[in-house]
């Protein structure tokens, strides 16, 4: 979205790290080792946090919700949630070579909880009476444990509650009239209402996270957990959709240093141009669609400052996306976020709303048949408006939900289909096509083992499978805890297994593959625009 504001300001953030193991002498070692917390040092000049002592009150028998007293004004009734695909892929680099790692999404889902009434999305770990909370306790506040040393004098762990800061003047100027949304289906006609729309549609979402953002996280698991907490928060807003129900599923993230999708300000690389980057991002996502697992939507989360151009002048932006772009060439959006601080949660919700089909509140449809949002005034202050009047700012209007349901119900069966597993899809070459996970699962030591990640060596063309197996460890304090034993095995990579950006394994050697241009489009009915990204005058 384009927002008219003052001059751009520089980004100031701290380093995101895992919680230091030795700081928790009072807690069993393995429990801390399993946490996916991703602490960020407070930004310089940020408000002092409120210190709270969350107390586990118990678990309700009739619905299984965990009841946690955060402070006198807030008690959460948390239920289990799930947004991570069973197998999540991380595109990264090792020793200068591109590799794809796989992570068990259930490890993230195990710790993911929500309170749909408070709009809380939490990564929570507990041990008897101790609870550790990381995430959003409301749309306006985040929580994280406070690192301490020594033993606790009770059954509570101190946590810090921070207000989620939005940039000053973020909603002061609304340019919705002068800058209509970019329509992802401008070159297509809406099909008639299809038959047999699923009762629930899962939208597979893949992230691209740039270097200034992902470098703040010390581990890939921490970044994945952070993204899942945010998407779980978006799902809470989408839960009001009924026909069909709509749920976002995080399938993975690209954290490679190859940022060919980014159009940076020439004189200061900390600033990224919204519209120029959006066009490049669409091409980048299209060219890497098979590596990303053919997702329905792709979102760039940037740690840079987003800027736009309005009336020939640079203005500070926040995000931009194609309207109704889901499952098309233009299925992309981008938004700014201060890593670890959840500052981009509104932008993420707003821009994904566009990709799923929602125009700005108060705007009519840009394509024939689309319902538009004329019936919902801009000043009512829902998600698809910049006006912030309080609670409504964190909910989709009835017009937004109607548009999203309209677009999803007409996206087609190919778009509705869900891969879910995150398996690697090998390019169109002869030879066996066997998912990496299937190879590793076939030779796991026992049925209790879990695949933690998978890599392919470009040097040896070996498939490296890392497993974990649970076992009980006696603490000597009258109780036992579950720990993990890690081990790995190597297997010969099958011929034509990807071992680099343009390389495959053949007879044990990683060689440059022949030039091929497989069609990575998701549907036969949704055609590639004849002028991809050509709407240069429309900014959103």
C-alpha positions in Angstrom: 0.0 0.0 0.0 1.1 3.6 -0.6 0.9 5.8 2.4 1.7 9.5 2.2 4.0 10.4 5.1 7.1 12.4 5.9 10.7 11.6 5.2 12.0 8.1 5.6 13.7 7.2 8.8 16.4 4.5 9.4 15.6 1.1 10.9 17.0 0.4 14.3 16.8 -3.2 15.6 18.8 -5.5 17.8 20.0 -9.0 17.2 17.6 -11.9 17.5 19.1 -14.8 19.3 17.9 -18.0 20.9 17.5 -17.8 24.7 20.8 -18.6 26.3 20.8 -22.1 27.7 22.8 -21.4 30.8 20.5 -18.6 31.9 17.9 -21.2 33.0 19.6 -23.2 35.7 16.1 -23.8 37.2 14.8 -25.6 34.1 15.8 -29.0 32.7 18.3 -28.6 29.9 16.3 -30.3 27.1 13.2 -28.2 27.6 15.1 -25.0 26.9 16.9 -26.7 24.0 13.5 -27.4 22.4 12.3 -23.8 22.6 12.1 -21.9 19.4 12.2 -18.5 21.1 13.8 -15.7 19.2 14.5 -12.8 21.5 15.3 -9.4 20.1 17.0 -6.7 22.1 14.8 -3.6 22.5 15.4 -1.0 19.8 17.1 2.1 21.1 14.6 4.5 22.5 11.8 1.9 22.7 9.4 2.2 25.6 10.2 0.3 28.8 8.3 -3.0 28.8 5.8 -4.0 31.4 7.0 -6.9 33.5 4.4 -9.6 34.1 4.4 -13.1 35.7 2.1 -15.4 33.7 0.6 -18.1 35.8 -0.8 -21.4 34.5 -4.2 -21.8 36.2 -4.9 -25.2 34.6 -6.5 -26.9 31.7 -10.3 -27.0 31.1 -11.5 -30.6 30.9 -14.4 -29.9 28.6 -12.5 -28.2 25.8 -8.8 -28.7 26.6 -8.0 -25.0 26.7 -5.1 -23.8 28.7 -6.0 -21.0 31.1 -3.1 -18.5 31.7 -3.4 -15.4 33.9 -1.0 -13.0 32.2 -1.8 -10.0 34.5 -4.8 -8.6 36.4 -6.4 -7.3 33.2 -5.7 -10.2 30.9 -6.4 -14.0 31.2 -6.0 -16.1 28.1 -7.9 -19.2 27.2 -5.6 -20.8 24.8 -6.5 -23.6 22.3 -4.1 -25.5 20.1 -3.6 -24.2 16.6 -1.8 -25.3 13.4 -0.4 -23.3 10.5 2.9 -25.0 9.7 2.9 -27.6 6.9 4.0 -31.1 8.0 7.3 -30.6 6.2 8.6 -27.1 5.8 11.4 -26.2 3.3 14.0 -23.5 3.8 16.0 -22.4 0.8 19.4 -21.2 2.0 23.1 -21.4 1.2 25.9 -23.5 2.7 29.5 -23.0 1.7 28.3 -20.7 -1.1 26.1 -23.3 -2.6 22.3 -23.2 -2.6 20.6 -25.9 -0.6 17.1 -26.8 0.5 16.7 -27.8 4.2 13.6 -29.6 5.5 12.1 -29.1 9.0 9.3 -30.8 10.8 6.4 -28.5 10.9 4.7 -30.4 13.8 7.5 -29.2 16.1 6.2 -25.7 15.6 2.5 -26.6 15.7 3.1 -28.4 19.0 3.8 -25.1 20.7 1.3 -22.9 18.8 -1.7 -21.7 20.7 -4.4 -19.0 20.2 -7.2 -17.2 21.9 -9.6 -16.2 19.1 -11.5 -13.8 21.3 -8.4 -11.8 22.4 -6.7 -12.3 18.9 -3.8 -13.8 20.7 -1.2 -16.0 18.8 1.4 -17.5 21.1 4.3 -19.9 20.9 4.1 -21.6 24.3 6.2 -24.1 26.1 5.2 -25.3 29.6 6.6 -27.7 32.2 4.3 -28.4 35.1 3.6 -24.9 36.5 6.3 -23.0 34.4 5.1 -21.4 31.2 7.1 -19.6 28.5 5.2 -17.4 26.1 6.4 -15.7 22.9 4.2 -13.9 20.5 1.1 -11.7 20.4 -1.2 -11.5 23.4 -3.4 -9.0 21.5 -3.2 -7.0 18.3 -1.4 -4.2 20.1 1.0 -6.1 22.4 3.7 -8.8 22.2 5.2 -10.9 25.0 8.5 -12.7 25.6 10.3 -14.3 28.5 12.9 -12.2 30.3 16.4 -13.9 30.4 17.5 -14.4 33.9 20.2 -16.4 35.7 19.9 -18.5 38.8 16.8 -20.2 40.2 13.3 -18.8 40.5 11.7 -18.2 43.8 8.3 -19.6 42.8 6.4 -21.2 40.0 6.3 -18.2 37.6 8.7 -16.9 34.9 9.0 -13.2 34.4 8.0 -11.9 31.0 8.2 -8.6 29.2 5.1 -7.1 27.5 5.8 -4.5 24.8 3.4 -2.3 22.8 3.7 -3.0 19.1 4.8 0.3 17.7 3.5 1.6 14.4 5.2 4.4 12.6 4.1 7.9 13.5 1.7 9.2 10.9 1.2 5.7 9.3 -2.5 6.3 8.8 -2.7 10.1 8.6 -2.9 10.3 4.8 -5.1 7.9 2.9 -4.3 7.8 -0.8 -6.9 5.2 -1.7 -8.7 7.4 -4.3 -5.5 8.6 -6.0 -3.8 5.2 -6.0 -6.2 2.3 -6.7 -5.1 -1.2 -6.1 -3.1 -3.2 -8.6 -5.3 -5.9 -10.0 -3.7 -9.3 -10.3 -6.4 -10.5 -12.7 -6.7 -7.5 -15.0 -6.1 -9.7 -18.0 -8.6 -12.4 -17.0 -12.3 -12.8 -16.8 -13.9 -14.2 -13.8 -15.3 -17.7 -14.4 -18.9 -18.5 -13.5 -19.4 -19.9 -10.0 -17.8 -23.4 -9.9 -19.4 -26.5 -8.6 -18.3 -28.4 -5.5 -16.3 -25.6 -3.7 -14.6 -27.2 -0.7 -16.0 -26.3 2.7 -12.5 -25.2 3.7 -9.8 -24.0 1.4 -6.2 -24.1 2.5 -4.0 -21.4 1.0 -0.4 -22.5 0.8 1.8 -19.5 1.6 5.6 -19.3 1.0 7.7 -16.5 2.4 10.8 -14.8 1.1 12.7 -13.0 3.8 15.5 -10.6 2.9 18.9 -10.5 4.5 18.3 -7.5 6.8 15.4 -9.4 8.3 16.5 -13.0 8.5 20.0 -12.2 9.6 18.5 -11.2 13.0 17.6 -14.8 13.7 20.2 -17.2 14.9 18.4 -20.3 13.7 16.0 -21.2 10.9 13.6 -22.8 13.4 13.3 -19.4 15.2 12.4 -17.6 12.0 9.9 -20.3 11.0 8.2 -20.1 14.4 8.1 -16.3 14.2 6.4 -16.4 10.8 3.9 -19.0 11.9 2.9 -16.9 14.9 2.2 -14.0 12.6 0.2 -16.1 10.1 -1.8 -17.7 12.9 -2.7 -14.1 13.8 -3.9 -13.5 10.2 -5.9 -16.7 10.3 -7.8 -15.4 13.3 -9.0 -12.5 11.2 -9.9 -14.8 8.3 -11.9 -17.1 10.6 -15.0 -15.0 10.1 -15.2 -16.3 6.5 -17.7 -19.1 6.2 -18.4 -20.1 2.6 -15.8 -21.4 2.2 -13.7 -21.3 5.3 -10.2 -20.1 4.5 -7.0 -20.9 6.2 -3.4 -20.0 5.5 -0.7 -22.7 5.7 3.0 -21.8 5.9 5.0 -24.1 3.6 8.5 -22.6 3.9 10.8 -19.7 3.4 13.6 -18.5 1.1 16.5 -16.9 2.9 19.1 -17.0 0.2 21.3 -14.0 -0.2 20.4 -13.7 -3.9 18.1 -10.7 -3.8 17.5 -10.3 -7.5 13.8 -9.5 -6.6 14.8 -6.3 -4.7 14.9 -2.8 -6.3 16.9 -0.9 -3.7 17.5 2.9 -3.5 20.8 3.4 -5.3 22.3 5.7 -2.7 21.1 3.8 0.4 20.6 0.0 0.3 18.5 0.1 3.5 15.5 1.4 1.4 13.5 -0.8 -1.0 11.2 0.6 -3.7 7.7 -1.0 -3.4 6.4 -1.0 -7.0 9.7 -1.8 -8.7 10.3 -4.7 -6.2 6.7 -6.0 -6.6 7.2 -6.5 -10.4 10.6 -8.2 -9.9 9.1 -10.3 -7.1 6.4 -11.7 -9.4 9.0 -12.8 -11.9 11.3 -14.2 -9.2 8.4 -16.2 -7.7 7.4 -17.5 -11.1 10.9 -18.6 -12.0 11.4 -20.4 -8.7 7.8 -21.7 -8.3 8.9 -25.4 -8.3 11.6 -24.7 -5.7 9.0 -23.0 -3.5 6.7 -26.1 -3.8 4.2 -24.3 -6.1 2.5 -22.2 -3.4 -0.7 -20.3 -3.9 0.8 -17.0 -2.7 4.3 -15.6 -2.0 5.0 -12.9 0.5 8.2 -10.9 0.8 8.9 -9.8 4.4 11.6 -7.1 4.4 13.7 -5.7 7.2 14.4 -2.7 5.0 12.5 0.6 4.9 9.8 0.5 2.1 9.5 3.7 0.1 7.2 4.7 -2.8 7.1 7.5 -5.4 4.1 9.8 -5.3 3.7 12.9 -7.5 7.4 12.6 -8.4 8.5 12.6 -4.7 9.8 9.9 -2.5 7.3 8.9 0.3 7.6 6.4 3.0 5.6 3.2 2.3 4.8 0.0 4.2 3.6 -2.6 1.8 2.1 -3.4 -1.7 0.4 -6.3 -3.3 -1.6 -7.5 -6.3 -5.4 -7.7 -5.8 -6.9 -11.2 -6.5 -3.4 -12.5 -7.5 -3.8 -15.8 -5.7 -2.7 -18.8 -7.9 -1.7 -16.5 -10.8 1.6 -15.0 -12.0 0.9 -12.1 -9.8 0.3 -14.0 -6.5 2.8 -11.8 -4.6 2.9 -9.1 -2.0 5.5 -7.5 0.2 5.6 -5.7 3.5 7.9 -4.2 6.1 8.5 -5.8 9.5 11.0 -5.1 12.2 12.3 -8.6 12.9 11.2 -10.1 16.2 8.9 -7.1 17.0 5.8 -8.1 15.0 5.6 -4.5 13.7 4.4 -5.8 10.3 1.4 -7.8 11.5 -1.1 -5.3 10.2 0.7 -4.8 6.9 0.9 -8.6 6.5 -2.9 -9.0 7.1 -3.7 -6.1 4.8 -1.6 -7.1 1.9 -2.6 -10.8 2.0 -6.2 -9.5 2.1 -5.4 -7.9 -1.3 -3.8 -11.1 -2.7 -6.9 -13.1 -1.6 -9.2 -10.7 -3.4 -10.1 -7.7 -1.2 -10.1 -4.2 -2.6 -9.9 -1.2 -0.2 -13.1 -0.6 1.7 -15.1 2.0 -0.1 -13.7 1.1 -3.5 -15.7 -0.5 -6.4 -14.5 -3.6 -8.3 -11.8 -3.2 -10.9 -12.8 -6.3 -12.8 -16.2 -7.4 -14.1 -18.1 -9.7 -11.7 -16.0 -8.9 -8.7 -18.2 -7.6 -5.8 -16.0 -4.8 -4.7 -16.3 -2.9 -1.4 -18.6 0.1 -2.1 -21.0 -1.0 0.7 -18.3 -0.6 3.4 -17.2 2.9 4.1 -13.5 3.6 4.3 -14.0 5.6 7.5 -15.4 2.5 9.4 -11.7 1.6 9.9 -11.5 -2.1 9.2 -8.4 -4.0 8.0 -8.7 -2.9 4.4 -8.7 0.8 5.4 -5.9 2.8 7.0 -8.2 4.4 9.4 -7.6 3.1 13.0 -10.6 3.4 15.2 -9.7 0.6 17.6 -11.1 -2.9 17.5 -12.5 -2.8 14.0 -9.0 -2.1 12.7 -8.1 -5.7 13.4 -11.0 -7.3 11.6 -12.1 -7.7 8.0 -15.2 -5.9 7.0 -18.2 -7.9 5.6 -17.2 -6.5 2.2 -13.7 -7.8 2.5 -14.9 -11.3 3.5 -17.4 -11.4 0.7 -14.7 -10.5 -1.9 -12.2 -13.0 -0.5 -14.8 -15.8 -0.5 -15.8 -14.8 -4.1 -12.2 -15.0 -5.4 -11.3 -18.2 -3.5 -14.5 -19.9 -4.7 -13.5 -19.2 -8.3 -9.8 -19.9 -8.1 -10.4 -23.5 -9.4 -9.6 -27.0 -8.3 -5.9 -26.8 -9.0 -5.6 -23.8 -6.6 -7.7 -25.6 -4.0 -5.5 -28.6 -4.1 -3.0 -28.8 -1.2 0.5 -30.3 -1.4 0.9 -29.7 2.4 4.0 -32.0 2.7 6.5 -29.5 1.4 8.3 -32.3 -0.6 10.9 -31.3 -3.2 9.5 -31.5 -6.7 12.3 -32.6 -9.1 12.4 -30.9 -12.5 11.1 -32.6 -15.5 13.8 -35.1 -16.2 13.7 -38.8 -16.8 14.5 -41.2 -13.9 12.7 -41.8 -10.6 11.0 -38.9 -8.9 11.1 -39.8 -5.2 10.6 -37.1 -2.5 13.6 -36.6 -0.2 11.4 -37.3 2.8 10.3 -40.7 1.5 14.0 -41.7 1.1 14.8 -40.7 4.7 11.7 -42.2 6.1 12.3 -45.5 4.5 15.5 -46.1 6.4 14.8 -44.3 9.7 16.0 -46.4 12.6 12.6 -46.9 14.2 9.0 -45.7 14.0 9.6 -43.2 16.8 12.2 -41.3 14.9 11.5 -37.9 13.4 13.2 -36.3 10.4 14.6 -32.9 11.6 16.1 -31.7 8.3 17.5 -32.9 5.0 20.3 -31.6 2.8 22.0 -32.6 -0.4 25.8 -32.2 -0.7 26.9 -30.6 -3.9 30.4 -32.1 -3.3 29.4 -35.8 -2.9 25.8 -35.9 -4.1 24.9 -37.6 -0.8 21.5 -37.1 0.8 22.1 -36.2 4.5 19.1 -37.1 6.8 19.1 -35.8 10.3 16.8 -37.7 12.8 15.8 -37.3 16.4 14.5 -40.0 18.7 12.8 -39.2 22.1 13.9 -40.7 25.3 13.3 -40.2 29.0 15.9 -38.5 31.2 15.7 -38.7 35.0 16.4 -35.3 36.4 17.2 -36.6 39.9 14.5 -34.3 41.2 11.7 -36.8 41.4 10.5 -36.5 37.8 11.6 -37.3 34.3 11.5 -35.2 31.1 11.6 -36.1 27.4 14.8 -35.3 25.6 15.9 -35.9 22.0 18.7 -38.0 20.7 20.0 -36.8 17.3 21.7 -39.0 14.7 22.1 -38.9 10.9 22.4 -41.2 7.9 23.7 -40.6 4.4 22.1 -42.0 1.2 23.1 -41.8 -2.4 21.1 -39.1 -4.1 19.0 -40.3 -7.0 19.9 -39.2 -10.5 18.5 -35.7 -11.4 18.2 -34.7 -7.7 18.8 -30.9 -7.5 22.2 -30.1 -5.9 22.4 -26.4 -6.8 20.7 -23.5 -8.6 21.2 -25.0 -12.0 22.8 -28.4 -11.1 21.6 -32.0 -10.6 23.2 -35.2 -9.4 24.0 -37.7 -12.2 25.9 -40.9 -11.3 27.2 -39.3 -8.0 28.4 -36.1 -9.6 26.8 -32.6 -9.3 26.7 -31.3 -12.9 25.1 -28.4 -14.7 21.7 -29.5 -16.0 20.5 -28.9 -19.5 18.5 -25.8 -20.1 14.9 -26.6 -19.6 11.9 -24.3 -19.0 9.2 -26.3 -17.3 5.8 -24.7 -17.0 5.3 -24.0 -13.3 1.8 -22.5 -13.6 -0.7 -23.9 -11.2 -3.8 -24.0 -13.5 -4.7 -24.5 -17.1 -7.5 -22.0 -16.9 -5.6 -19.1 -15.4 -3.3 -17.8 -18.1 -0.1 -15.8 -17.8 -0.8 -12.2 -18.4 0.3 -10.9 -21.8 1.8 -7.9 -20.1 3.0 -9.1 -16.7 3.3 -6.4 -14.1 2.5 -3.7 -16.7 0.2 -1.6 -14.4 2.9 1.0 -13.7 0.6 3.8 -12.8 -1.5 1.9 -10.2 -0.1 1.8 -6.7 -1.8 0.3 -3.7 
